[in-house]
């Protein structure tokens, strides 16, 4: 009876040990996947920042060109205003 109980306990221990080994392997796989996801997330964040900077960069230059055009237009209108005012004097 004791031997039977001992054999049963050894079988359960062996089975449990196999389950632990399987779970440890699954944990290693999940950990590796998690690390891979973290790296991918970081790459996406960097790409998003770069895209945002590129967009802002393009917007900045567009605004600068618009400012130049408006400055030129203001200068031309001011000149015309001065000419008109001069012709009335």
C-alpha positions in Angstrom: 0.0 0.0 0.0 2.8 2.4 0.9 4.6 1.5 -2.3 1.5 2.1 -4.3 1.0 5.4 -2.7 4.7 6.3 -3.3 4.4 5.3 -7.0 1.3 7.3 -7.4 3.0 10.3 -5.8 6.0 9.9 -8.0 3.8 9.8 -11.1 2.0 12.9 -10.0 5.3 14.6 -9.3 6.6 13.6 -12.7 3.4 14.8 -14.4 3.6 18.1 -12.5 7.2 18.5 -13.4 6.4 18.0 -17.1 3.6 20.6 -16.8 6.0 23.0 -15.1 8.5 22.6 -17.9 5.8 23.1 -20.5 4.6 26.3 -18.7 8.2 27.6 -18.4 8.7 27.1 -22.1 5.3 28.9 -22.8 6.4 31.7 -20.5 9.7 32.1 -22.5 7.8 32.3 -25.7 5.3 34.8 -24.3 8.2 36.9 -22.9 10.0 36.9 -26.3 6.8 37.9 -28.0 6.2 40.7 -25.5 9.7 42.0 -26.0 9.2 41.9 -29.8 6.0 43.9 -29.4 7.7 46.4 -27.2 10.4 46.9 -29.9 7.7 47.2 -32.6 5.8 49.7 -30.5 9.0 51.8 -30.1 9.6 51.8 -33.8 6.0 52.9 -34.5 6.4 55.7 -32.0 9.6 56.9 -33.6 8.1 56.7 -37.1 5.1 58.7 -35.9 7.3 61.4 -34.4 9.3 61.5 -37.6 6.2 61.8 -39.7 4.9 64.5 -37.5 8.1 66.4 -37.7 8.1 66.1 -41.5 4.5 67.3 -41.7 5.3 70.3 -39.4 8.4 71.0 -41.4 6.5 71.1 -44.6 3.8 73.2 -43.0 6.4 75.7 -41.7 7.9 76.2 -45.2 4.4 76.6 -46.7 3.6 79.2 -44.0 6.9 81.0 -44.8 6.1 81.1 -48.5 2.6 82.5 -47.7 4.1 85.1 -45.4 6.5 86.2 -48.2 3.7 86.4 -50.7 1.5 88.5 -48.2 4.5 90.8 -47.4 5.0 91.4 -51.1 1.3 92.1 -51.6 1.3 94.5 -48.6 4.3 96.3 -50.0 2.7 96.6 -53.4 -0.6 97.9 -52.0 1.2 100.3 -49.8 3.1 101.6 -52.8 -0.1 102.0 -54.8 -1.7 103.8 -51.8 1.2 106.2 -51.6 0.9 106.8 -55.4 -2.8 107.5 -55.1 -2.3 109.8 -52.1 0.5 111.7 -54.0 -1.7 112.2 -57.0 -4.4 113.9 -54.9 -1.9 116.4 -53.4 
